[in-house]
Amino acid sequence: MQSKASAMFSRIAPRKARMIINFVRGKSAAEAIQMLQFTPKAGAPVVKKLLESAVANALRAGADVDRLFVSKATVDKAPNRFMRRWRPRAMGRATRVTKGVSHIHIELDQKG
C-alpha cells in the first residue's frame, strides 16, 4: 500500500531540500517526522509538512501507521517563472537573479 504527497513550486533551493530528503529516505515515517522536528535546516519544515501530508493520505487509505516508511523521495528543480528578479550591473547591463524553486515528491510504503 503506497501513499504519495508532493509539493510543487516550493520556495526553497533544490540543493537545500535534497540535503533534508537524503536525511529521511529509508527511515520510518514516525522517526523521520521526529528527526525533522529538531533539525535546524531551512528545508526541514517544508519536508516535515509534506511527510505529514503523506501519512495523512496513507491513513485515509486505511494503512497501518506503525509500518510506514519513506520508500522514495526526490527533489527536482522547478522552473523559475514567478520569482524573476533583475540586478543592475556595470555599463548599463542587467543580470538575472535566480531564486531556488523545487518540486518535492515523497512516497510512503508499508514494511512486510
C-alpha positions in Angstrom: 0.0 0.0 0.0 1.7 3.2 -1.2 0.8 6.8 -0.4 2.2 9.8 -2.2 2.5 13.5 -1.5 4.2 16.3 -3.5 4.9 19.9 -3.0 5.2 21.7 -6.3 7.0 25.1 -6.7 8.3 25.1 -3.1 10.3 28.3 -2.5 13.5 26.5 -1.4 16.6 25.8 -3.3 16.8 22.1 -4.6 20.3 21.8 -3.0 18.9 22.6 0.5 15.9 20.4 0.1 18.0 17.4 -1.2 20.1 17.5 2.0 17.0 17.0 4.1 15.4 14.4 1.8 18.6 12.3 1.9 18.4 12.5 5.6 14.9 10.9 5.9 14.9 8.5 2.9 14.5 4.9 4.1 13.5 5.8 7.7 10.2 5.0 9.3 7.6 7.8 9.0 7.3 8.4 12.7 11.1 8.5 13.1 11.5 10.9 10.2 8.9 13.3 11.5 10.6 13.3 14.9 14.0 13.9 13.4 12.7 16.8 11.2 11.1 18.5 14.2 14.5 19.1 15.7 16.6 19.6 12.6 17.8 23.3 12.3 17.9 23.4 8.5 15.8 25.6 6.1 14.2 22.7 4.3 13.1 20.8 7.4 9.7 22.5 8.0 8.8 22.1 4.3 9.7 18.4 4.2 8.1 17.7 7.6 4.8 19.2 6.4 4.9 17.1 3.2 5.7 14.0 5.2 2.8 14.6 7.5 0.6 15.0 4.4 1.8 11.7 3.0 1.0 10.0 6.4 -2.5 11.5 6.3 -3.0 10.2 2.8 -2.0 6.7 4.0 -4.3 6.9 6.9 -7.2 7.8 4.7 -6.5 4.8 2.6 -6.5 2.5 5.7 -2.8 1.9 6.1 -1.1 0.9 9.4 0.9 4.0 10.5 3.4 2.0 12.5 4.6 0.1 9.4 5.0 3.1 7.1 8.5 4.1 5.9 9.8 6.6 3.3 10.4 4.4 0.3 11.0 7.0 -2.4 11.8 10.7 -2.0 13.0 13.1 -4.8 13.7 16.7 -5.3 13.7 18.3 -8.7 14.4 21.9 -9.9 11.3 23.7 -10.8 11.0 26.4 -13.5 11.7 29.8 -12.2 8.7 31.6 -13.8 7.4 33.5 -10.8 10.5 34.8 -9.0 12.3 36.6 -11.7 14.4 39.5 -10.5 17.0 41.7 -12.2 20.1 43.2 -10.8 21.8 46.2 -12.3 25.4 45.6 -13.4 28.2 47.7 -14.9 27.9 49.6 -18.1 24.1 49.7 -18.2 23.6 45.9 -18.3 21.5 43.7 -16.0 21.8 40.1 -14.9 19.1 37.8 -13.7 18.9 36.9 -10.0 18.0 33.2 -9.8 15.8 32.1 -6.9 15.6 28.5 -5.9 12.3 26.7 -6.6 11.8 23.0 -6.1 9.4 20.1 -6.8 9.5 17.7 -3.8 7.9 14.2 -4.0 7.6 11.7 -1.2 6.2 8.1 -1.3 5.5 6.0 1.7 5.1 2.2 1.7 4.4 -0.4 4.3 7.1 -2.8 5.6 6.4 -6.5 5.5 
